[in-house]
């Protein structure tokens, strides 16, 4: 498996058959390799959004994980694509929090 690890990662951990990539202050994504033949090797195990503010719920990421996995299946550099999508998601999350704080203050 020849896959480029994006340079934006602040942490890369490989253990128990899983790859965990972290971008500090944004997100952590855990991936595994799929054993069945699905046409693409990556399975999104978990997405943890690190953009947080007191009083705000952590966003649900189930649908994001499914859509992210589908997108990773059709691009040449799936990890780069995943990181770009998650960074955009986190920027949107930051904007939403700041916007809500501005209107509730």
PyMOL commands that place a pseudoatom at each C-alpha (Angstrom):
pseudoatom trace, name=CA, resn=UNK, resi=1, chain=A, elem=C, hetatm=0, pos=[0.000, 0.000, 0.000]
pseudoatom trace, name=CA, resn=UNK, resi=2, chain=A, elem=C, hetatm=0, pos=[1.597, 3.227, -1.168]
pseudoatom trace, name=CA, resn=UNK, resi=3, chain=A, elem=C, hetatm=0, pos=[-0.209, 6.181, 0.409]
pseudoatom trace, name=CA, resn=UNK, resi=4, chain=A, elem=C, hetatm=0, pos=[0.970, 9.715, 1.038]
pseudoatom trace, name=CA, resn=UNK, resi=5, chain=A, elem=C, hetatm=0, pos=[0.586, 10.952, 4.632]
pseudoatom trace, name=CA, resn=UNK, resi=6, chain=A, elem=C, hetatm=0, pos=[-0.300, 14.666, 4.487]
pseudoatom trace, name=CA, resn=UNK, resi=7, chain=A, elem=C, hetatm=0, pos=[2.268, 17.002, 6.043]
pseudoatom trace, name=CA, resn=UNK, resi=8, chain=A, elem=C, hetatm=0, pos=[-0.419, 18.887, 8.028]
pseudoatom trace, name=CA, resn=UNK, resi=9, chain=A, elem=C, hetatm=0, pos=[-0.605, 16.007, 10.496]
pseudoatom trace, name=CA, resn=UNK, resi=10, chain=A, elem=C, hetatm=0, pos=[0.716, 16.919, 13.921]
pseudoatom trace, name=CA, resn=UNK, resi=11, chain=A, elem=C, hetatm=0, pos=[0.609, 13.264, 14.953]
pseudoatom trace, name=CA, resn=UNK, resi=12, chain=A, elem=C, hetatm=0, pos=[0.625, 9.933, 13.128]
pseudoatom trace, name=CA, resn=UNK, resi=13, chain=A, elem=C, hetatm=0, pos=[0.024, 6.762, 15.127]
pseudoatom trace, name=CA, resn=UNK, resi=14, chain=A, elem=C, hetatm=0, pos=[-0.131, 3.213, 13.828]
pseudoatom trace, name=CA, resn=UNK, resi=15, chain=A, elem=C, hetatm=0, pos=[-1.269, 0.619, 16.332]
pseudoatom trace, name=CA, resn=UNK, resi=16, chain=A, elem=C, hetatm=0, pos=[-3.633, -2.344, 16.571]
pseudoatom trace, name=CA, resn=UNK, resi=17, chain=A, elem=C, hetatm=0, pos=[-4.041, -2.329, 12.791]
pseudoatom trace, name=CA, resn=UNK, resi=18, chain=A, elem=C, hetatm=0, pos=[-5.303, 1.245, 12.733]
pseudoatom trace, name=CA, resn=UNK, resi=19, chain=A, elem=C, hetatm=0, pos=[-3.874, 4.513, 11.474]
pseudoatom trace, name=CA, resn=UNK, resi=20, chain=A, elem=C, hetatm=0, pos=[-4.704, 7.614, 13.515]
pseudoatom trace, name=CA, resn=UNK, resi=21, chain=A, elem=C, hetatm=0, pos=[-3.939, 11.021, 12.023]
pseudoatom trace, name=CA, resn=UNK, resi=22, chain=A, elem=C, hetatm=0, pos=[-4.273, 14.173, 14.106]
pseudoatom trace, name=CA, resn=UNK, resi=23, chain=A, elem=C, hetatm=0, pos=[-4.275, 17.817, 13.092]
pseudoatom trace, name=CA, resn=UNK, resi=24, chain=A, elem=C, hetatm=0, pos=[-3.753, 19.767, 16.291]
pseudoatom trace, name=CA, resn=UNK, resi=25, chain=A, elem=C, hetatm=0, pos=[-6.757, 21.839, 17.307]
pseudoatom trace, name=CA, resn=UNK, resi=26, chain=A, elem=C, hetatm=0, pos=[-8.901, 20.508, 14.457]
pseudoatom trace, name=CA, resn=UNK, resi=27, chain=A, elem=C, hetatm=0, pos=[-9.577, 16.770, 14.330]
pseudoatom trace, name=CA, resn=UNK, resi=28, chain=A, elem=C, hetatm=0, pos=[-8.401, 13.216, 14.773]
pseudoatom trace, name=CA, resn=UNK, resi=29, chain=A, elem=C, hetatm=0, pos=[-9.329, 10.496, 12.293]
pseudoatom trace, name=CA, resn=UNK, resi=30, chain=A, elem=C, hetatm=0, pos=[-8.813, 6.773, 12.808]
pseudoatom trace, name=CA, resn=UNK, resi=31, chain=A, elem=C, hetatm=0, pos=[-8.731, 4.505, 9.765]
pseudoatom trace, name=CA, resn=UNK, resi=32, chain=A, elem=C, hetatm=0, pos=[-8.280, 0.815, 9.160]
pseudoatom trace, name=CA, resn=UNK, resi=33, chain=A, elem=C, hetatm=0, pos=[-7.714, -1.260, 6.066]
pseudoatom trace, name=CA, resn=UNK, resi=34, chain=A, elem=C, hetatm=0, pos=[-10.738, -3.097, 4.755]
pseudoatom trace, name=CA, resn=UNK, resi=35, chain=A, elem=C, hetatm=0, pos=[-10.232, -6.792, 4.280]
pseudoatom trace, name=CA, resn=UNK, resi=36, chain=A, elem=C, hetatm=0, pos=[-13.122, -7.354, 1.916]
pseudoatom trace, name=CA, resn=UNK, resi=37, chain=A, elem=C, hetatm=0, pos=[-12.881, -6.262, -1.689]
pseudoatom trace, name=CA, resn=UNK, resi=38, chain=A, elem=C, hetatm=0, pos=[-14.695, -2.943, -1.830]
pseudoatom trace, name=CA, resn=UNK, resi=39, chain=A, elem=C, hetatm=0, pos=[-12.623, -1.213, -4.483]
pseudoatom trace, name=CA, resn=UNK, resi=40, chain=A, elem=C, hetatm=0, pos=[-10.857, 0.969, -1.939]
pseudoatom trace, name=CA, resn=UNK, resi=41, chain=A, elem=C, hetatm=0, pos=[-8.743, 0.059, 1.076]
pseudoatom trace, name=CA, resn=UNK, resi=42, chain=A, elem=C, hetatm=0, pos=[-9.742, 2.581, 3.777]
pseudoatom trace, name=CA, resn=UNK, resi=43, chain=A, elem=C, hetatm=0, pos=[-12.469, 2.316, 6.385]
pseudoatom trace, name=CA, resn=UNK, resi=44, chain=A, elem=C, hetatm=0, pos=[-13.177, 5.323, 8.602]
pseudoatom trace, name=CA, resn=UNK, resi=45, chain=A, elem=C, hetatm=0, pos=[-13.355, 3.975, 12.146]
pseudoatom trace, name=CA, resn=UNK, resi=46, chain=A, elem=C, hetatm=0, pos=[-13.724, 7.238, 14.062]
pseudoatom trace, name=CA, resn=UNK, resi=47, chain=A, elem=C, hetatm=0, pos=[-13.644, 10.993, 13.610]
pseudoatom trace, name=CA, resn=UNK, resi=48, chain=A, elem=C, hetatm=0, pos=[-13.073, 13.169, 16.652]
pseudoatom trace, name=CA, resn=UNK, resi=49, chain=A, elem=C, hetatm=0, pos=[-13.601, 16.896, 16.168]
pseudoatom trace, name=CA, resn=UNK, resi=50, chain=A, elem=C, hetatm=0, pos=[-11.208, 18.861, 18.379]
pseudoatom trace, name=CA, resn=UNK, resi=51, chain=A, elem=C, hetatm=0, pos=[-12.812, 22.259, 17.681]
pseudoatom trace, name=CA, resn=UNK, resi=52, chain=A, elem=C, hetatm=0, pos=[-14.702, 22.833, 20.914]
pseudoatom trace, name=CA, resn=UNK, resi=53, chain=A, elem=C, hetatm=0, pos=[-16.216, 25.557, 23.013]
pseudoatom trace, name=CA, resn=UNK, resi=54, chain=A, elem=C, hetatm=0, pos=[-17.812, 25.393, 26.426]
pseudoatom trace, name=CA, resn=UNK, resi=55, chain=A, elem=C, hetatm=0, pos=[-21.561, 24.961, 26.191]
pseudoatom trace, name=CA, resn=UNK, resi=56, chain=A, elem=C, hetatm=0, pos=[-21.527, 23.528, 22.673]
pseudoatom trace, name=CA, resn=UNK, resi=57, chain=A, elem=C, hetatm=0, pos=[-22.223, 19.886, 21.875]
pseudoatom trace, name=CA, resn=UNK, resi=58, chain=A, elem=C, hetatm=0, pos=[-19.683, 17.826, 20.004]
pseudoatom trace, name=CA, resn=UNK, resi=59, chain=A, elem=C, hetatm=0, pos=[-20.931, 17.418, 16.430]
pseudoatom trace, name=CA, resn=UNK, resi=60, chain=A, elem=C, hetatm=0, pos=[-22.055, 13.976, 15.299]
pseudoatom trace, name=CA, resn=UNK, resi=61, chain=A, elem=C, hetatm=0, pos=[-19.777, 12.578, 12.637]
pseudoatom trace, name=CA, resn=UNK, resi=62, chain=A, elem=C, hetatm=0, pos=[-21.515, 9.355, 11.550]
pseudoatom trace, name=CA, resn=UNK, resi=63, chain=A, elem=C, hetatm=0, pos=[-22.793, 10.706, 8.224]
pseudoatom trace, name=CA, resn=UNK, resi=64, chain=A, elem=C, hetatm=0, pos=[-19.537, 12.604, 7.668]
pseudoatom trace, name=CA, resn=UNK, resi=65, chain=A, elem=C, hetatm=0, pos=[-17.600, 9.345, 8.077]
pseudoatom trace, name=CA, resn=UNK, resi=66, chain=A, elem=C, hetatm=0, pos=[-19.760, 7.540, 5.490]
pseudoatom trace, name=CA, resn=UNK, resi=67, chain=A, elem=C, hetatm=0, pos=[-19.473, 10.368, 2.966]
pseudoatom trace, name=CA, resn=UNK, resi=68, chain=A, elem=C, hetatm=0, pos=[-15.764, 10.771, 3.620]
pseudoatom trace, name=CA, resn=UNK, resi=69, chain=A, elem=C, hetatm=0, pos=[-15.155, 7.083, 3.014]
pseudoatom trace, name=CA, resn=UNK, resi=70, chain=A, elem=C, hetatm=0, pos=[-17.122, 7.250, -0.256]
pseudoatom trace, name=CA, resn=UNK, resi=71, chain=A, elem=C, hetatm=0, pos=[-15.084, 10.247, -1.407]
pseudoatom trace, name=CA, resn=UNK, resi=72, chain=A, elem=C, hetatm=0, pos=[-11.801, 8.562, -0.473]
pseudoatom trace, name=CA, resn=UNK, resi=73, chain=A, elem=C, hetatm=0, pos=[-12.774, 5.650, -2.733]
pseudoatom trace, name=CA, resn=UNK, resi=74, chain=A, elem=C, hetatm=0, pos=[-12.751, 7.741, -5.906]
pseudoatom trace, name=CA, resn=UNK, resi=75, chain=A, elem=C, hetatm=0, pos=[-9.618, 9.896, -5.609]
pseudoatom trace, name=CA, resn=UNK, resi=76, chain=A, elem=C, hetatm=0, pos=[-5.936, 9.213, -6.229]
pseudoatom trace, name=CA, resn=UNK, resi=77, chain=A, elem=C, hetatm=0, pos=[-4.762, 10.471, -2.820]
pseudoatom trace, name=CA, resn=UNK, resi=78, chain=A, elem=C, hetatm=0, pos=[-7.455, 9.431, -0.343]
pseudoatom trace, name=CA, resn=UNK, resi=79, chain=A, elem=C, hetatm=0, pos=[-5.702, 10.606, 2.832]
pseudoatom trace, name=CA, resn=UNK, resi=80, chain=A, elem=C, hetatm=0, pos=[-5.010, 14.049, 1.379]
pseudoatom trace, name=CA, resn=UNK, resi=81, chain=A, elem=C, hetatm=0, pos=[-8.660, 14.302, 0.311]
pseudoatom trace, name=CA, resn=UNK, resi=82, chain=A, elem=C, hetatm=0, pos=[-9.854, 13.245, 3.769]
pseudoatom trace, name=CA, resn=UNK, resi=83, chain=A, elem=C, hetatm=0, pos=[-7.633, 15.809, 5.469]
pseudoatom trace, name=CA, resn=UNK, resi=84, chain=A, elem=C, hetatm=0, pos=[-8.864, 18.589, 3.174]
pseudoatom trace, name=CA, resn=UNK, resi=85, chain=A, elem=C, hetatm=0, pos=[-12.510, 17.747, 3.796]
pseudoatom trace, name=CA, resn=UNK, resi=86, chain=A, elem=C, hetatm=0, pos=[-12.023, 17.505, 7.558]
pseudoatom trace, name=CA, resn=UNK, resi=87, chain=A, elem=C, hetatm=0, pos=[-10.122, 20.802, 7.668]
pseudoatom trace, name=CA, resn=UNK, resi=88, chain=A, elem=C, hetatm=0, pos=[-13.001, 22.480, 5.808]
pseudoatom trace, name=CA, resn=UNK, resi=89, chain=A, elem=C, hetatm=0, pos=[-15.472, 20.895, 8.227]
pseudoatom trace, name=CA, resn=UNK, resi=90, chain=A, elem=C, hetatm=0, pos=[-13.508, 22.213, 11.211]
pseudoatom trace, name=CA, resn=UNK, resi=91, chain=A, elem=C, hetatm=0, pos=[-13.290, 25.716, 9.750]
pseudoatom trace, name=CA, resn=UNK, resi=92, chain=A, elem=C, hetatm=0, pos=[-17.070, 25.658, 9.330]
pseudoatom trace, name=CA, resn=UNK, resi=93, chain=A, elem=C, hetatm=0, pos=[-17.471, 24.424, 12.913]
pseudoatom trace, name=CA, resn=UNK, resi=94, chain=A, elem=C, hetatm=0, pos=[-15.261, 27.260, 14.180]
pseudoatom trace, name=CA, resn=UNK, resi=95, chain=A, elem=C, hetatm=0, pos=[-17.284, 29.790, 12.209]
pseudoatom trace, name=CA, resn=UNK, resi=96, chain=A, elem=C, hetatm=0, pos=[-20.554, 28.380, 13.586]
pseudoatom trace, name=CA, resn=UNK, resi=97, chain=A, elem=C, hetatm=0, pos=[-19.318, 28.633, 17.178]
pseudoatom trace, name=CA, resn=UNK, resi=98, chain=A, elem=C, hetatm=0, pos=[-18.029, 32.183, 16.703]
pseudoatom trace, name=CA, resn=UNK, resi=99, chain=A, elem=C, hetatm=0, pos=[-21.252, 33.204, 14.982]
pseudoatom trace, name=CA, resn=UNK, resi=100, chain=A, elem=C, hetatm=0, pos=[-23.408, 31.773, 17.787]
pseudoatom trace, name=CA, resn=UNK, resi=101, chain=A, elem=C, hetatm=0, pos=[-21.240, 33.427, 20.436]
pseudoatom trace, name=CA, resn=UNK, resi=102, chain=A, elem=C, hetatm=0, pos=[-21.535, 36.786, 18.678]
pseudoatom trace, name=CA, resn=UNK, resi=103, chain=A, elem=C, hetatm=0, pos=[-25.326, 36.627, 18.677]
pseudoatom trace, name=CA, resn=UNK, resi=104, chain=A, elem=C, hetatm=0, pos=[-25.704, 35.327, 22.235]
pseudoatom trace, name=CA, resn=UNK, resi=105, chain=A, elem=C, hetatm=0, pos=[-23.333, 37.799, 23.878]
for i in range(1, 105): cmd.bond("trace and resi %d" % i, "trace and resi %d" % (i + 1))
show_as sticks, trace
zoom trace
